Amino acid sequence: MCSPLMKQINKRRLDEVADDVLETLLLFRRVSGVAPHGRCRRFDPSRFVLKKVLELGPIRMSELGKHMEISKPYMTALVNRLIAEGLVERVREPGDRRVVNIRITPSGKGVLREFRKTARQNIMTKLSSLSSKDIRSLHESVKEVKRIISKLD
């Protein structure tokens, strides 16, 4: 059992780690050298939705919201924005016409592909200014962060 002092120390450590993770994410985004999500100038969570639709295939909006921990009204707004941009579409379930799924369009796939390509090119350009030792160290560190964070899923 943890003493109150240990709980306070652990909470402080968690606060520091959370701050460091957020700062690191912002640094990664800045290093990528692209707007947060392709054509956008500001943070746009609808692009995370687009990526998740690509990963999960045609999916009900309610299921998509559960996967992303987003409320139904907010998910509806995000999906409607993606539909308006022609990046996803609503499709009826063949076996049950009452069920509507969300599916990524070829244009949506293209937006994600272009974003990734641009981000990778910008990151590679910036990484090329580092020494081989720094690149190896960064690579090992990123792999370790991925390993640890995957345990949170």
Phi, psi and omega in degrees: 000136182277140174284163177303324179295316179296319178299320180294318179295315179298319179295318179298318179296316178298320177300316180296316180297315180300316178298317180295320178297314179299315179298321179295318178299317178295322177296316178301317180296318180294319180295329180296337174070014177242161174302155185315322180210083174062249186284352186276151177260345182230171178302130182224102182296344179297336178289330174292322177297316179303314180297320181292323177296321177298315182295318189265352180076189177305129186213146175294146181299323180296320178293319178300316178299321178295315180300324186260358182057049179240138181295156180302313181298319181290321178298318179300316180296317180295315180294320178299323177295317179294324177295315180300327179277355180076022184265335173224166178217156174271135178226141178282144175290126183303320183279340182214098185297347178284337184273130179244127177253161175252132182227140178287145178265166174303324178296320178297318177298320180296319179299314179295318179298316181294318178300312181298317180299312180296315180299314180300316180298316180295319179295315180298321178298314180291321180295329183297344178277352180272159175286162177301322180296316179295321179296315178299315181297315179298316180300313179297319180295316180295318177299319180293318178299316178300318180298314183290315182295328179298338177287343181277344185290000000 
